[in-house]
Amino acid sequence: MMGTKAQDQGHATIFKQLLSEKLGIDPADARYIDGNTDVVNVGMGTMGSRSTVIGGTAITVADDKVIVKARKLTAHMMEAGEADIEFSDGTLTGAGTDRALPLKEVVRTSFLPERLPSGMEPGLYETVSFSPDAATCPNCCHACEVEIDPGTGVTSILGWWVVDDVGVVINPTMVKGQIHGGIAQGVGQILG
C-alpha cells in the first residue's frame, strides 16, 4: 500500500518490480493499492515525478526490515543463530547447510503465534515513510527544429532531439515510453 498516487506513470509496475527484485516475489503475487487514505496514513499525488525516488526508497527500506524479521523467524524455525541465516532471491538459507526455506513459507509461519520466537508479533508487516534530504527531480531538454511556410502557415518538424537525465533506470521500457509520450505531446502542440 503506497501513499503516492499514480497518474499513468506505471507506479504499479515499478513498485512491484522493486519488491520482486529485493524479496524475490513474483510481481503477479503482489497487490498494489495507492493513495487510498482509508488504508494508508497519508496519500497524495505524484508531486513532480518523485514517486519512484520517494516511494521506491520506502519500499526498499521496508523490504530490508521484512528481511530482518524473516531472518529472525527462520533462525527460530531452523534452531540456528540469526547471523547464520542468509537471504537471497526469495530464499532463506542456513549458512554452510543445505537447509533452506522460501520466503513465502516463512511469511505463512509468521501468522502462527505458536511458531514465533518470544516477543515477535505475528506477520512481517512494515510501514516506512521516506523524505529525501534534498529535492530530487529528473532533468531533460527537448530541442525541436521547425519550418513554417510563410505563405500557408503550415508547420513542418525538421528535427527533434532529446537529452534526459533520469537517474537510475529501473525499467528501461517505461522510461522510453514516458520520453516518447513527452515527444508526442510536444508534436501535438506544434502541429495541433
C-alpha positions, -999 to 999 in steps of 0.1 A, spaced: 0 0 0 15 33 -11 7 69 -2 17 81 -37 -10 84 -64 -3 74 -100 -12 94 -130 -5 67 -155 33 67 -149 33 30 -142 37 30 -104 22 -4 -100 47 -19 -124 77 -1 -109 68 -7 -73 60 -44 -79 93 -47 -98 113 -32 -69 95 -56 -45 102 -85 -67 139 -77 -72 145 -72 -35 124 -100 -20 122 -125 -49 84 -123 -50 67 -128 -84 51 -94 -93 19 -113 -101 17 -123 -64 18 -87 -52 -13 -64 -49 -7 -27 -53 -30 -2 -36 -21 35 -40 -32 68 -24 -63 53 -6 -64 71 28 -88 45 40 -58 21 42 -27 43 43 -19 71 67 -11 98 41 -20 98 4 -11 124 -22 -3 129 -58 29 122 -78 44 155 -69 66 163 -99 80 128 -109 94 120 -75 73 90 -67 98 63 -78 126 80 -57 104 85 -26 80 56 -29 107 32 -43 131 41 -14 103 35 11 97 1 -5 134 -8 -3 137 2 33 105 -17 42 119 -48 23 151 -46 44 131 -46 76 110 -75 64 142 -95 56 155 -88 92 122 -102 106 122 -131 82 158 -140 92 149 -139 129 119 -162 124 139 -185 101 166 -188 127 140 -198 152 125 -223 128 159 -238 120 172 -236 156 201 -215 143 216 -181 150 202 -151 131 237 -144 119 238 -178 102 207 -171 81 213 -157 46 187 -142 23 189 -143 -15 164 -144 -43 134 -151 -21 150 -179 -1 164 -180 35 193 -204 39 212 -217 69 249 -208 62 270 -238 54 240 -261 53 215 -274 27 186 -261 48 165 -235 30 131 -220 33 113 -200 7 102 -166 19 65 -175 12 68 -203 38 83 -180 64 56 -155 58 29 -181 63 46 -193 95 47 -157 107 10 -158 112 11 -188 136 17 -173 170 27 -206 185 56 -209 160 70 -175 167 101 -167 188 93 -150 221 84 -113 217 78 -114 180 45 -101 167 26 -121 140 31 -111 104 61 -95 87 44 -61 83 64 -29 79 55 7 74 80 32 61 78 69 54 107 84 34 115 120 28 148 128 9 173 153 24 172 173 -8 148 178 -36 151 153 -65 137 158 -100 148 143 -133 161 167 -159 156 168 -196 160 191 -226 140 188 -258 150 208 -289 128 210 -319 136 225 -353 106 236 -372 99 252 -405 69 274 -411 57 281 -447 52 318 -447 25 316 -474 4 288 -459 14 288 -423 19 250 -425 44 239 -399 69 210 -405 91 194 -380 126 191 -394 143 175 -363 138 166 -327 165 160 -301 161 148 -266 186 146 -237 173 131 -204 190 125 -171 165 103 -153 190 89 -127 190 52 -121 168 35 -147 146 8 -131 125 -1 -161 140 10 -195 108 3 -214 88 26 -191 114 53 -193 114 52 -231 76 52 -231 74 83 -209 100 101 -231 81 91 -263 49 104 -246 65 137 -239 76 140 -275 40 131 -287 26 159 -265 51 183 -280 44 173 -315 7 177 -308 13 212 -295 34 222 -325 13 206 -353 -21 209 -335 
